[in-house]
Amino acid sequence: MTVWDDLVGQEKVCEQLAAAARDADALVTAVAASEPLPETSKMTHAWLFTGPPGAGRTQTARAFAAALQCVSPDRALGGAPGCGFCDGCHTALIGTHADVSTVAAVGTQILADDMRDTVRKSFTSPANGRWQVILVEDAERLNEKSANAVLKAVEEPAPRTVWLLCAPSLEDVLPTIRSRCRHLNLRTPAVDAVADMLVRREGVEPAVAAAAARATQGHVDRARRLATDPAARQRRATVLRLPLRVDDVGGCLKAAQELVDAAAEDAKQLAEETDAKETEGLKAALGAAQGGRLPRGTAGVVKDLEDKQKRRRTRTQRDSLDLALTDLTAFYRDVLALQLGSRVALANTDAEDALERLARGSSPESTLRRIEAIAGCREALDRNVAPLLAVEAMTMALRAG
């Protein structure tokens, strides 16, 4: 199994990255042997991965990072970098490689404080690996100060440093940064390809895999979670019942509260284990005995971690709400398809009775207004409107049609 095997529907991009990894391997070998560097190389110091949600931007970047750090002995016999089994590949893929640093937005932005140590590290030589790799998962969330720090590092990188930036589109990244990156655009995988991957890689039953892939419209991570997590399927079923519960004001407000509460509970469950491990790890690093008091002067460090964890929980709750809104949008898109007699395949075949009921009881114009109301709710959440207020406004608009 190579590092490219899990990248569903990205064959062209994988070919480009595999060629770049081979050239990167040749560059490292040439430098070590003091040989002349090749005049033409497909390798460069900065890459920008774009594509719609679910296309696998971060997974693709991480696979490339693993290929760059590959230390498989097979390469001496002509094997390509990115075997997927060696220590370099394995640790890069699971996020523990010493020379692969990952930066993700803790809250709604990547702050300058979050980038400072990483930018400083980017100017150092690799400790153990072949390259110093910096992976920025949410480049669209860089604020002005953190983006300027990245720009300076990308403009004049260290010889063995590679920046991998991930964002939804080119427009989400500063022109001065994207002009210094090689751009690779990923596409949404085909539904059948995602279903096939779930069967082969996750051992999911074909019918369940097909339903999950169809419901998520090719979003690989969501399809995997939906196919393997019964709780995720239950949460989605609850969301899809919401359009039938907004017949009166009381129902609208109750549905909104339940949606927000579910997102908060989801965020809490995801954060509890991570937060506990981080806190205990920090206390141990500061020299506090288990269950004992912290050394004097370290309370500020712990407070900084708590603030970071709070921002992450807020973002996780917003992401969970956004996922529910995506499912709602797909639901009304299916309603619209039925109303217009479209031959587009339905995403929510498991809720076909509800789809047909709403399609008969409303017009295409009202369905479009409901889709716009969901989009308006997402925009309000992006502007940091209180989640309950934003969702209540949306459910009232869904009732009005």
Buried (B, 14 or more C-beta within 10 A) or exposed (E): EBBBBBBBBBEEBBEBBBBBBBBBBBBBEEEEEEEEEEEEBBBBBBBBBBBBBBBBBBBBBBBBBBBBBBBBEEBEEEEBBBBBEBBBBBBBBEEEBEBBBBBBBBBBBBBBEBBEEBBEBBEEEBEEBBBBBBBBBBBBBBBEBBBBBBBEBBEEBBEBBBBBBBBBEEEBBBEEBBEBBBEBBBBBBEBBBBBBBBBEEBEBEEEBBBBBBBBBBBBBEBBBBBBBEEEBBEBBEBBBEBBBBBEEEEBBBBBBBBBBEBBBEBBEEBBEEEBEEBBEEBBEEBEBEEEEEBEEEBEEBBEEBBEBBBBBBBBBBBBBBBBBBBBBBBBBBBBBBBBEEEEEEBBBEBBEEBBEBBBEEBEBEBBBBBBEBBEBBBEBBEEEBEBBEBBBBBBBBBBEB
